[in-house]
Amino acid sequence: MATKILALKNFVHSPFKVLFKQPISFNNNNLKCISTSPLCCVNFFNKLPAEKLWKSVTSVSNAGAKKGRGKGAGRIRIRDLNRGQMIGVGKVNMLWPGLSAPVIRGRELLKQQRLPDDPERMEKLIKLRDSMTKFRRLKLSPIERGWSGVRLPGRSLGPPDPVAGEEFTGFETKVLQLRSLLIMKGTLGRTRNYQAMVVTGNGQGLAGFGLGRAKEATAALRKAKNRAGKKLMHFDIYNNHTVYHDFYTAFGKTKIFVQKQNEGYGLMVHRAIKEICQAIGIKDLRAKVEGSNNLQHLVKAFFIGLLQQRSHQQLAEEKKLHLVEFRDENEFYPMVVASPSTVRTKEEIPKDETLDFIQYVMNDKVILKKKKFPPFYQTMPHYELYLKKFERFRNHEKIRLNLKVEYGETKSFLSDKYPDEKVEKDD
Amino acid sequence: MSLLKIVRINTKHIFTKHNETNTLYISNRKLSIVPSVYDQENPAPKFFSSGIQVLLKRLTRPEFSKVFRKRTNNNTAVLKTPVYKFLTDEELNIEKEKANTNADRLLQMPPVVKLHEQIKDVLSKDPALVGYDNATYMFTDITFGVANEHRIIVQRNPDGTLESCDRDTRKRLNQIYFPLQGRKIREPKVFSEPDKFNGLLEGEKYEYILDRACVQYEPDERKYQEITSITYQHIDLHSKFNLLRSTRHFGPMVFYLTWHQSMDRLMLELVQSSVVREAVLLAALRQAVHNDLSNGEDYDALVSEILPRPIQLTKPEILSEEDIALDTKCTDLIDKYINTSSSMKSQQALALQGFREYYQQVVDLSRGLKKAHEYRGEWVRGKPEGAGWRYYENGNVYFGFWRRGQRHGYGKMWYADGTFYVGYWNMSKKEGLGMFVQVNGNRYEGNWHHDKKNGIGRFYHLHTGQLQEGCWQDNVCVMSKMSDIEIRQFCYFPSEYPIPPETLLESKKILEDSEFWLKQQIGNIDNKLKICIDKM
């Protein structure tokens, strides 16, 4: 189609030539070709402007647009056919002094002349036009990327705007959710609203979350961010890396079981909880979500759980018992982390009281631990064969390493005896 | 048979390899350290005697934070989650006891014994076997449950003699059949190559060297004793004793230094860090090992005094009279030791002089503090009378007027629990007008009698922002009127709603009609209070 339009363009550029074709042909000796009927070269190509022509190609019906046609990869895009073309340069490679070349070059007056044709010109033009049609996705650097590509959830928005001259230094905002809501209005009918949920924090115990609604996504994000900045909460972080104790928390149908972890464990949690933890400054945590995974409920449940934590001193006071910490890396040395003002004796403790720490802080909730089944291949007959076959090699790697430490290469006691026979090549 | 042959050839090959490295001589030329081993007299009877063991354990100065320090995680990717328990006092004590035994296990000292002797016993000679084979045959009893040192391992030589194996072969075969965790069949390069060993010494990785040597060698091996000897001497030269304190290697090191009569640098370090008691223990250790000090009985007597005392992990700031007496005795004894038996007399004497000066300051301070607990002020007939300060044993402080040794008249009292009273006293009891401030800032202003709130007063609930005016009887408020203070809105926990103004008609009248009110001396309480508070 592009070539057709090009032809049309040539025609449009030189209509005179076409119109005066007849008189020129009169001069020809062959008079048999004379046609008496008037030539009328008018069709929709030269009747309509380019804009309307393109619209006829690219437009999608109203019903189709509602279904989402004419979007994404298969979409036809408008191409600028003038791109890459210059006045004075065309199919026939002519030199026009004053138009496509200077009139005087050096001392010489340039003359109008035909240069040898450039066979690649058309190909270049077509390539240039094709490059305009390709659909390109926006790419982000891995650091800026969110949970999924360029989609906003998981992406950073920077600190909230200053409130009354107070700047939020060291704060970082993360988008947790951005979605469009449709609402009905009396006058306008169905309208689209955007809703955003973000969390902001300084990574040192201060954090807050906010919800914003607006007609535009950016406005919703801005509102949410600034609201989050105004609703900051402070959380104590145990040893600057984790929570004080395991806890169970719920909001609506969302249930979260949070487990405290030792240093170096990392954040093995839902991605939204991970962002919250990073905003607060929690580094090691495990959390299991049960029930509904409605994101807003998830966020609220987690914040409530964090706020309802009790410090070790409080726990000791509640129980009126010493709270003692045993760490594997310290050979289980009993570290008293909190002592109450008065300690109960063994006789004062009722029989049915929960003394197990985990049970007490989890409020008698128990995490469901599903039975682990062996991988499918372990039940198949070939697995046994494999085990039998590779049993004899099971220690080889260690031996190779030891030999390399010893001799600098893998060799056996026989290699001294038979130096020509090399068993295997070193990597 | 063929299998045995292969084994034999194999082991032979390893032996020849091993024997080459065995001749390598470890020496630290740069520092001119010459290793010395226990090859003359057997140190074991002395090392294992209970008296010396107690001294060595005490000199280790076990600090639990270092004994139970975080060790490398045993090839686990992530540290395990800590366990928490609610414990009563008794359970906590049981756990602490367990921790003590655990600490004993962690601090168990590697034994110090004499160098082993080569085994030479021919079991039989069979001339018929001469020339049967040109290889040596090894026979190992691999019965389960036999200790490695008692296992029968013999060899049949090509000339037909059957004899016990030498030590190296025994160790190797034991390791092949019953491998000990961490021990390598071939000597680690750390010990076989002097460069690597010296690198560790320069990096002060003493504990690592000693731990590794314990695993790799037996305590009666020459190589073990040489390695430990070099390490101990290196520590001694650089006075890095603190790196080994609270570890199981400190005892053997002190024993080594004492055995070789070179513990004076350690003595100097002890005096310099002002632990004279341990210095006495060290001298007692020398006496127990060599019995070469002039007044041996004094040491024994003092050691029996020192041992029941708790270990001093930090320098004490306040000393009791008993401590002072004991430390003085220790200092005198150390002084004698330095003059008679020390080889670093001048340095140690200087250090001791420094210690004495420091100690005198601490003594003055603690005695001065004790004196300050007593009364400072005006006296009449041997008893405080007039204005004066008094520091009580329990931490209370009083400043005010006295009469016949009792608080009497206007005075202020700062209690140890953080509360404060200012007002009038009568024979050490609160009587008259006074103000009492609690720890949380709430305060009572009003009349007192018999050390209790009695009479008209007002109580400020500053955390909620209310004022309670009324009558008290023996610390109990019997009738009062609550009203808001102006600052209610700015309190920590302001009450939700303000108290409405004067809903009860004639409230003042009701108060005034009550008999408690009538009992009170009529007067302008506001004015009196103002004067009382202004005096402060």
Interface residues (C-beta under 8 A of the other chain):
Chain A: H245 Q259 K260 Q261 N262 E263 G264 Y265 A316 K319 L321 H322 L323 V324 E325 F326 R327 D328 E329 N330 E331 F332 Y333 P334 V336 V337 V343 R344 T345 K346 I349 L355 F357 I358 Y360 V405 E406 F413
Chain B: I9 N10 H13 F64 F68 R69 K70 R71 N73 V78 L79 K80 T81 P82 V83 Y84 K85 F86 L87 T88 D89 E90 E91 L92 E95 K96 K98 A99 N102 L106 R186 K189
